[in-house]
């Protein structure tokens, strides 16, 4: 049966886009009328894709931003009184992204067949994390699925903001460094050999800095493959090493000991730990299960191991702060703030305060890092390129002075 892409208005005046299967265009228009839509445009999907049909088994990557939008929209639809299966059907018809549409269709089928939403989500571990699934399960158990989805959407939004903050702060220095490396390679492998050939034809003895520069350029052009092999070897060794638990533990520990980057990684991890744990506990997930889920979300194995060791020492009625303090990984600030929250019976607010504290610290560290990194890179580029230019000019001045004599 052919598929038709449509653009239509709802009774409330909202413009929606989607697709549906129908025998012909007239049947598609009739189906839209049954759904309460007023068609604006209905076209064959084959016509839009030049006659190429996408297979029903399409599997693509669902982005984190798509999961966030799904969470927020599903929460809104459920809060408006729509049933879960109808809400999933609506979201499936509205989305234009094939990977997400396939996942939503599978979720809706599971719900129709009597599965819980958490069980249906658990079938897609690459799309919905264990954290996501457990929060939904807690919401189903408490009968407040729409509220849990709302909190989950806010949590995802906050985590996305932190990730974007880190990426945007590191992106500019990375781009400048790439430009610097490309400029140096261009000078060494293209410009310097031309000047060297010209100086050689003149038969003059060149100044020492110029001779050193030409020797470095010859090494670049003649032995560049050694550099490529070294880079490939380092990357391959890193990947092989990172696949073993011992190697990954050593690499993650080294990352945390780096002067500035280590502080950024630690602040980001602690903010993620506190915010994720607060969200889980706030939605009724037991503390031991919550710690297990938080442990799985940590990308740094050193911090993950510290959480696991603390989890083995936590029992019902035992505080979190004491087991966490024994690992020597979590700083005193987070231990003290958590202990105060436990004494007052306000663990979740204390965890949220910890997350906000480390979010602010992360922002300050990133600002200082970018403020110092940018001029440092510019000075480095100026020194390298300036040295190249000065070495060439010394040879030019030496040759022109000899011509005048």
SVG drawing of the C-alpha trace seen along z (x, -y; Angstrom):
<svg xmlns="http://www.w3.org/2000/svg" viewBox="-14 -48 95 56">
<polyline fill="none" stroke="black" stroke-width="0.4" points="0.0,0.0 1.5,-3.4 2.4,-6.0 1.3,-9.6 3.0,-12.6 0.5,-15.2 0.4,-18.7 -2.8,-19.5 -4.5,-21.7 -6.1,-20.4 -9.4,-21.7 -7.3,-24.0 -5.6,-25.5 -2.2,-23.8 -0.3,-22.8 0.9,-19.2 2.9,-17.0 3.0,-13.3 2.5,-10.2 -0.1,-7.5 -0.7,-4.4 -3.8,-4.5 -4.9,-2.8 -5.0,-6.1 -4.9,-9.8 -8.7,-10.0 -8.5,-7.3 -5.7,-9.3 -7.9,-12.4 -10.8,-10.4 -8.5,-9.1 -7.3,-12.6 -11.0,-13.6 -11.6,-10.8 -8.7,-12.0 -10.2,-15.5 -7.5,-17.1 -8.1,-19.6 -5.7,-18.7 -3.4,-21.4 -1.2,-19.1 -1.2,-15.4 1.5,-13.9 2.8,-10.4 6.0,-9.6 7.3,-7.9 7.0,-11.1 8.9,-13.0 11.8,-10.5 12.1,-10.0 10.4,-6.6 12.7,-5.1 11.0,-3.5 12.6,-3.1 12.4,0.3 10.3,1.1 13.3,2.4 15.0,-1.0 17.2,-1.5 18.9,-4.8 20.3,-6.7 17.8,-8.6 19.5,-11.7 19.4,-12.8 17.5,-16.0 14.8,-13.8 14.4,-11.8 14.1,-15.1 11.4,-16.4 9.6,-13.0 9.6,-13.2 8.3,-16.8 5.6,-16.2 4.4,-12.9 4.2,-14.6 2.0,-17.4 -0.3,-15.0 -0.8,-12.9 -1.4,-15.9 -4.1,-17.0 -6.0,-13.8 -5.0,-11.8 -4.5,-8.1 -1.0,-6.6 -1.6,-4.6 -3.3,-7.6 -0.5,-9.9 2.1,-7.6 0.1,-7.3 -0.1,-11.1 3.6,-11.5 4.4,-8.7 2.2,-10.5 3.7,-13.9 7.4,-13.0 9.3,-13.2 12.4,-11.3 12.3,-7.7 14.3,-6.2 12.2,-7.9 9.0,-7.0 10.0,-3.3 10.7,-3.4 7.4,-5.1 5.5,-2.6 7.1,0.2 6.2,-1.4 2.6,-1.9 2.4,1.7 3.7,2.9 1.2,0.7 -1.7,2.0 -0.6,5.6 -0.8,4.9 2.9,4.1 3.8,1.4 5.6,-1.7 8.7,-0.9 8.9,2.6 8.4,1.3 11.1,-1.3 13.5,1.3 13.4,3.0 15.4,0.0 18.4,-0.3 20.3,-2.3 17.6,-5.0 16.3,-5.0 18.9,-4.6 18.4,-2.5 18.0,-5.8 15.1,-6.7 13.4,-3.3 13.6,-3.1 12.1,-6.6 9.2,-5.7 8.7,-2.5 8.7,-4.5 6.1,-6.8 3.9,-3.9 4.1,-2.5 3.1,-5.8 0.4,-6.6 2.0,-9.9 3.6,-9.1 2.9,-12.6 4.6,-14.3 7.6,-12.0 7.8,-12.7 7.8,-16.4 10.6,-16.1 12.5,-13.7 12.2,-16.3 13.6,-19.0 16.5,-16.7 17.4,-15.9 17.2,-19.6 19.6,-20.5 22.1,-17.8 21.9,-18.9 22.7,-22.4 25.8,-21.3 27.0,-19.2 26.5,-22.1 28.3,-24.4 31.4,-22.1 31.4,-21.5 31.0,-25.2 33.8,-26.2 36.2,-23.7 35.3,-24.1 36.9,-27.4 40.4,-26.5 40.2,-23.2 39.4,-25.0 42.2,-27.5 44.7,-24.7 43.6,-22.8 44.1,-26.0 47.5,-26.5 48.6,-23.0 47.4,-23.3 49.2,-26.6 52.5,-25.2 52.2,-22.1 51.5,-24.3 54.5,-26.5 56.8,-23.5 55.7,-21.3 54.8,-23.9 56.3,-27.3 59.7,-26.5 60.7,-24.0 60.1,-26.6 62.3,-29.2 64.9,-26.5 65.1,-25.7 65.5,-29.4 68.2,-29.9 70.0,-26.8 70.1,-28.1 71.8,-31.3 74.6,-29.3 74.8,-31.6 75.6,-30.4 72.4,-30.9 72.1,-32.1 72.0,-29.4 68.2,-29.9 67.4,-29.6 69.4,-26.4 67.7,-24.9 64.3,-25.9 65.1,-24.2 66.3,-21.0 63.0,-20.9 61.1,-21.4 63.0,-18.5 62.1,-16.3 58.5,-17.2 58.4,-16.5 60.6,-13.4 59.5,-11.7 55.9,-12.8 54.8,-9.1 56.7,-8.5 54.4,-11.1 51.3,-9.5 52.5,-6.1 53.1,-7.5 49.7,-9.1 48.0,-5.9 50.1,-3.8 49.2,-6.1 45.4,-6.1 45.4,-2.3 47.2,-1.7 44.9,-4.0 41.8,-2.2 43.1,1.2 44.2,0.1 40.8,-1.6 38.9,1.7 40.5,3.4 39.2,2.5 42.8,1.9 43.6,-0.3 40.4,-2.3 40.9,-2.8 44.5,-4.1 43.3,-6.4 40.4,-7.8 42.6,-8.4 45.1,-10.2 42.3,-12.4 41.3,-13.4 45.0,-14.4 45.3,-16.8 45.8,-20.4 42.7,-22.1 40.9,-19.4 40.8,-17.1 39.0,-19.8 36.5,-20.3 35.9,-16.5 35.5,-16.2 33.1,-19.1 31.0,-17.8 30.9,-14.3 29.9,-15.5 27.1,-17.7 25.8,-14.8 26.0,-12.4 24.2,-14.8 21.5,-15.8 20.8,-12.2 20.7,-10.8 18.3,-13.6 16.0,-13.0 15.9,-9.2 15.2,-9.6 12.7,-12.4 10.7,-10.0 10.6,-7.2 13.5,-4.9 15.1,-3.1 18.5,-4.4 20.4,-1.2 18.8,-1.0 19.4,-4.7 23.1,-4.3 23.3,-1.4 21.8,-3.5 24.0,-6.5 27.0,-4.2 26.0,-3.1 25.7,-6.7 29.2,-7.7 31.6,-7.7 34.7,-8.0 35.6,-4.5 37.3,-6.0 34.2,-7.8 32.0,-4.8 34.1,-2.5 33.9,-4.9 30.1,-4.8 30.0,-1.0 32.2,-0.7 29.9,-3.1 26.8,-1.2 28.1,2.0 28.4,0.3 25.0,-1.4 22.1,0.3 18.6,-0.9 19.1,-3.5 22.7,-4.2 23.8,-7.5 25.3,-8.1 27.9,-10.6 30.0,-8.2 30.4,-5.5 31.2,-8.1 33.8,-9.7 35.8,-6.5 36.5,-6.3 38.8,-9.4 37.3,-10.4 34.5,-12.7 35.7,-16.1 34.9,-17.2 32.4,-19.9 30.0,-17.3 30.4,-15.0 29.7,-17.9 26.7,-19.2 25.2,-15.7 25.8,-15.0 23.9,-18.3 21.0,-17.2 20.9,-13.8 20.8,-15.4 17.9,-17.6 16.1,-14.9 16.4,-16.9 18.6,-14.7 17.1,-15.6 17.3,-19.4 20.9,-18.9 21.7,-16.9 20.2,-19.6 22.2,-22.3 25.3,-20.2 24.5,-19.9 23.9,-23.7 27.2,-24.4 29.3,-22.2 27.4,-23.5 28.5,-27.1 32.0,-25.9 32.1,-24.2 31.0,-27.4 33.7,-29.4 36.4,-26.9 35.4,-26.8 35.3,-30.6 38.8,-30.9 40.1,-28.1 38.8,-29.7 40.0,-33.2 43.5,-31.9 43.6,-29.4 42.7,-31.8 45.6,-34.2 48.0,-31.4 47.2,-29.7 47.4,-33.1 50.9,-33.7 52.0,-30.2 50.9,-30.7 52.6,-34.0 55.9,-32.6 55.9,-29.7 54.9,-31.6 57.0,-34.6 60.0,-32.4 59.4,-31.0 59.0,-34.4 62.0,-35.9 64.2,-33.0 63.2,-33.5 63.7,-37.3 67.2,-36.8 68.2,-34.8 66.5,-37.4 68.3,-40.3 71.6,-38.4 71.3,-37.7 70.2,-41.3 73.0,-42.8 75.5,-40.6 74.1,-41.7 74.7,-45.4 78.4,-44.7"/>
</svg>
